[in-house]
Amino acid sequence: MASWSRAFRVSLLPLLLASTAPLVGQVAKRNPAAPPPPATAAPAAVPVDTSAWLYKGSDITPDPAWSFGTLPNGLRYAVRRNGVPPGQVSVRVAMDVGSLYEKDSERGFAHFIEHLSFRSSAYVADGEAKRVWQRFGATFGSDTNASTTPTQTLYKLDLPSATEAGLDESLHILSGMMAAPVLTDAAVNAERPIVLSERREQPGPQVRFQNALRETFFAGQPLAERSPIGTEETLLGANGATMRAFHDRWYRPNRAVVIISGDMDPALFSKLIVKNFAGWQAKGPDVPAPGFGKPDPTKPPTATLVEPGMPAVVATAVLRPWTYQDDTVIFNQKRMVDTVASRLVSRRLETRARAGGSFLQASVSLDDQSRSANATFTSIVPIGDQWEAALKDVRAVIADATATAPTQAEIDRELADYDTVMRTITETSRVEAGAKQADDMAGALDIRETTTAPATSYAIFKDARAKNMFTPATVLAATKRIFTGDATRAIVNTPTAEPGVAAKLAAALAADVSKLAGERRVQAAVDFSKLPKFGPPGTIASQRDAEAQLGLKQVNFANGVRLLIFPNPAESGRVYVRARFGGGYGALPSTPSPAWAGDTALVASGVGKLDQGDLDQLSAGRRIGLDFGIDDDAFQLAAMTSPADFQDQLKLMAAKLAKPGWDPAPIARAKAAAQAAQSSFSSSPSGILSRDLEGLLRADDARWTTPTPAQIDALNPKDFRAFWKPLLASGPIEVSVFGDVPADKAIEAVAATFGAMKPRDTEPLIPRATSFPAHVAQPVIRTHDGVDTQAAAVIAWPTGGGIAEVRTSRQLDILAQIFSDRLFERLRQESGASYSPQVASQWPLGATSGGRILAIGQVTPENVPLFFRLAREIAADLAAKPVGADELARIVTPIHQQLLRASTSSQFWLSQWGGGAYDPRRITAVRTIGADVLGATPADIQALAARYLRPDKDWTLAVVPKAKVPAAR
């Protein structure tokens, strides 16, 4: 059972952004390279069964927002109205086929056909679908995409500012993609390098571990060897005939569901589905779906792996057969009890990890895995190489949970969080995005469940509580149930070879752990009265309408704190709270410091005398959180809360700044996590980039470099506190309260918290300048220890930063997207050398330097020079010649639509206006978005390319295997 909602929000951006209708793509014509398209019948001639097929066998109250239909050819559909964001229509075509439907010789075919369907089909020539949807305003990769799992292939389209004609054309194209993709030898040969590139670019250590885990856990079942990406052998052996055979066997209308959630009449959705899909006729016999098997208790229970590119990891599974069950109320209520049992065990494991010991983290989860098994999974990351002790300690916690009933207080703690989640979904259902509803419907179909309204789901949960289903006895029984199965499996990865690992694993699984459980932590009652106290509420020094047309207000308190308020009742049930303080990266030293540990340890170190466990208890049953981040010009604490909880959310944030706690345990945990990550960096090009790229692009400025093992080892609680305490206590504070909250209530709450703090500086800190590395004649070389077919290439050009040139920053985004589109066409579509090359412009508004245009591609070592050649050719062409009108429109239109959709959320305005209380230019800059984006001309883009994409300024990096360094030159 899943839950959905209806919503409508008005975008404020059209007040500032000139509204233009999306460019209408040419009507797709017959592609002569495609097989004959499906015939289409007139809608009036097609009888449609409108019974709610989703709810057959279920007693769950149907969600009345969804309408259903079944066509004579067996295709089903589900449609509904949703206005979030306004004007958008989200389409999903869910095909009931994935890698588990493949024969041994077809491994990877389900995913391969997903690629081929997008490439060319009945109504669009090679690569044209992408361009058609760009003209409609859809961004490739985010608005148009697809995915393949072991049990489903899902095609996705989010159509912004949709019109009936645009939706009709889009469904027309999708119908051709499903019924008649081009599956010739030529098409297969053209797409094969791209699929192989995708396979090659997957991170090696993680893939090898996941493959080993799947082969161990599901031994004897097809899932053990059915990764959707396939094998190199089967992908190289594919041809048009074998692809056509797979397609005709499984791409049939009775295996397809069309899902639409969007801002139009559902009756129109139904009509257009009938028009475009009713003529689809299956080819050949209807083959029954293959069996996915059951867990085989005769297979080996354990496995070991030596993967230097990963830390030590232990994973276990208790497996039970997956069987179809009608999605009924009682079925869901029993599953809720199981979920509470698993969460309770996970909380105990987290409590033990926080206290220090043998493992960094451990958790328990329940899942119906690819309709192959119902399983209880446990994952463990030990401290260092203590995997044996960690496994025993985790087993001890589980054994204790299955032997002794929890207290009702423990259960109530989990129920409070469960209730908060379901209540929040219900309260915010009016603003749930249509794209999420469509995705969730597809997910429910895949696991053979139903959907219902959030209020109905919440009522089912409350009914379970009323029936007293969550007692110590029932949760104990559930805990025993989820840790009992037909087969138990375990796998351990060690970064280095250890003698006798298999025997050690078997011994750790069989060891008596009854004396290792320790005492359960009894969490004391904590409420907000335990937080440090503030003085009397602050007084207001001044206030103004910072942006009268849009409703943004600014209040300045006498202690220097400044408040931005954006009441937005359309954000039903959501309040976004953020405190920007200090100077962010600009305030950090350019020499090594403990700054790197702030993200993981600063919030966890507590408030006053309250540790993280106390804070968890404080927020139980509340929508209260605390996230920490560092911007170029400010540190920030942020959370999404509710109208009922935002006052206490502000209390927690202000207390964190005024009276931070300094629990040493999170410091030790942060060190362990950083040490565990070290091994993964050198195992792949992506690992090297994540470790080194930011530092290299900042000329080795320590503010952006990854700490070395020695720096990690040197961190201690005393130095951590000495570093962060003055940063929390100094610098200006800007509080933002955006969303479903009245302005007067927000002012009152901030006055009682941040406004009551000691006086703060009101002058923003001047950030330290950031340098860009000098031009290099040959790329900087970094090497990795992974497979010798993987490499990465980076080319970057310096730009700038700051609010003064905000128009430049916005038009650089356009230039970067044009660059990215061209690099995609040449490096992926034409040469098949890289699966997903990317180009982006990064322009810090909070600093006057540090911006860059950055292009990255993962390629083979031999293709590193090709990447640099193509990137430089594109850069030179952009500087030498203006872009064409159609090419510019295909980039600007999706950017325009992204802005329109994003502006329906308070989060958009929070990001745009951040820092505006101290620099009003950030507020007024929003007014120029329309002129800056829609007003960009080919000459503007050419001028920017000539200004910034200079060959004497570029900087290059190649990450190659150690044995192939010369290939990068």
Secondary structure by P-SEA (a helix, b strand, c coil): ccccccbbbbbcccccccccccccccccccccccccccccccccccccccccccccccccccccccccccccccccbbbbbbcccccbbbbbbbbccccccccccccaaaaaaaaaaaacccccccaaaaaaaaaacccccccccccccccbbbbbbbcccccaaaaaaaaaaaaaaaccccccaaaaaaaaaaaaaaaaacccaaaaaaaaaaaaaacccccccccccccaaaaaaccaaaaaaaaaaccccccbbbbbbccccaaaaaaaaaaccccccccccccccccccccccccccbbbbbbccccbbbbbbbbbbbbbbcccaaaaaaaaaaaaaaaaaaaaaaaaaaacccccccbbbbbccccccbbbbbbbbccccaaaaaaaaaaaaaaaaacccccaaaaaaaaaaaaaaaaaaaaacccccaaaaaaaaaaaaaacbbbbcaaaaaaaaaaaaaaccccaaaaaaaaaaaacccbbbbbbbbcccccaaaaaaaaaaaccccccccccccccccccccccccccbbbbccccccccccbbbbbbccccbbbbbbbbcccccbbbbbbbcccccccccccccccccccccccccccccccaaaaaaaaccccccccccccccccbbbbbbccccaaaaaaaaaaaaacccccaaaaaaaaaaaaaacccccccaaaaaaccaaaaaaccccccccccaaaaaaccaaaaaaacaaaaaccbbbbbbbccccaaaaaaaaaaccccccccccccccccbbbbbccccccbbbbbccccccbbbbbbbbbcccccaaaaaaaaaaaaaaaaaaaaaacccccccccccbbbbbbbccccccccbbbbbbccccaaaaaaaaaaaaaaaaacccccaaaaaaaaaaaaaaaaaaaccaaaaaaaaccccccccccccccccccccccccaaaaaaaaaaccccccbbbbbbbccccccccc
